[in-house]
Amino acid sequence: MKIKNLPPRLIGGRATTYNLKPNKGFTLVEMLVAISTFMVVMLVAAGSLVSIIDGSNKAQSLKSAINNLNFALESMGKNIRVGTDYSGETCSSLDSSCAGISFKSYKNDEYITYRFNNEAIERCIGVSSVCSSGSTFTRLTAPEVKITDMKFYIRGNVPQRVLITISGEAGNKERLKTKFNLQTTVAQRSI
């Protein structure tokens, strides 16, 4: 492509000419290819970012659930460890699994009951008697923690041991839910 010289002009009393070089730039096809490539790279990066955010949300949900379950199990373990007169709820004998456990607290005339009810771990503290179904139970687990099964196995004479098994899932959204299985054993202290 040849550029014609422009007609001379007078600048400062003398004639000057402009020698223009050919325009350098991108053609329309080159621009379309560059924009398309950029869009593909950005779509892949956005997809990766979304999956990283989902993974982070799942990890945060699981951490929250584990912290909540840890608090509930530590509270149960501490009270069971120093309690006496264990009795299982809805179990045929102390050698079979029970849906709940009641025992006398180390505090005077106080009875504590733990049970699995409505996808949660619940606790009741009764004065001078074991809690019944009409008593007020307090939920120990957060709403995003759904307990699907919980059993207590009471073994031994003195000191007694209580095996607790818990299974469930953590998370609010279906794609972020994580299943878990926990088991712990609590031994009675001989005071």
Residue pairs with C-beta under 8 A, 6 or more apart in sequence:
1 22
3 19
3 20
3 21
3 22
5 17
5 18
5 19
6 17
6 18
6 20
7 17
8 15
8 16
8 17
9 15
9 16
10 16
26 34
54 175
54 176
57 176
58 171
58 176
58 178
61 144
61 170
61 171
61 172
61 176
61 177
61 178
62 170
62 171
62 178
64 142
64 144
64 170
65 142
65 144
65 145
65 170
65 171
65 178
65 180
66 170
66 180
68 141
68 142
68 145
69 141
69 145
69 166
69 180
69 182
71 140
72 121
72 140
72 141
73 164
73 166
73 182
73 184
75 123
75 140
76 114
76 121
76 123
76 140
76 164
76 186
77 184
77 186
79 103
79 105
79 112
80 86
80 101
80 103
80 114
80 162
80 186
80 188
81 186
81 187
81 188
81 189
82 105
82 106
82 188
82 189
82 191
83 103
83 104
83 105
83 106
83 112
83 188
84 103
84 104
84 106
84 188
85 103
85 104
86 94
86 101
86 102
86 103
86 154
86 160
86 162
86 188
87 94
87 101
87 102
87 103
87 130
88 94
88 96
88 98
88 100
88 101
88 102
88 152
88 154
89 98
89 99
89 100
89 101
89 102
89 113
89 115
90 98
90 99
90 100
91 97
91 98
91 99
91 152
94 154
94 155
95 153
95 154
95 155
96 153
97 151
97 152
97 153
97 165
98 151
98 152
98 153
98 154
99 115
99 116
99 150
99 151
99 152
100 113
100 114
100 115
100 116
100 152
101 113
101 114
101 115
101 152
101 154
101 162
102 111
102 112
102 113
102 130
102 131
103 111
103 112
104 110
104 111
105 111
105 112
105 125
106 191
109 127
109 128
110 125
110 126
110 127
111 125
111 126
111 127
111 128
111 129
111 130
111 131
112 123
112 124
112 125
112 126
112 131
113 123
113 124
113 126
113 130
113 131
113 135
113 137
114 121
114 122
114 123
114 140
114 152
115 121
115 122
115 124
115 137
116 122
116 147
116 149
116 150
116 151
117 137
119 146
119 147
119 148
119 168
120 139
120 140
120 141
120 145
120 147
121 139
121 140
121 141
121 147
121 150
121 166
122 137
122 138
122 139
122 140
123 137
123 138
123 140
124 131
124 135
124 136
124 137
124 138
125 131
126 135
131 137
141 147
144 170
144 171
144 172
145 168
145 170
146 168
146 169
146 170
147 166
147 167
147 168
148 167
148 168
148 169
149 165
149 166
149 167
149 168
150 164
150 165
150 166
150 167
151 164
151 165
152 162
152 163
152 164
153 162
153 163
153 164
153 165
154 160
154 161
154 162
155 161
155 162
155 163
158 188
158 190
159 187
159 188
159 189
159 190
160 187
160 188
161 185
161 186
161 187
161 188
162 185
162 186
162 188
163 183
163 184
163 185
164 182
164 183
164 184
164 185
164 186
165 181
165 182
165 183
166 180
166 181
166 182
166 183
167 179
167 180
167 181
167 182
168 179
168 180
169 177
169 178
169 179
169 180
170 177
170 178
170 180
171 177
171 178
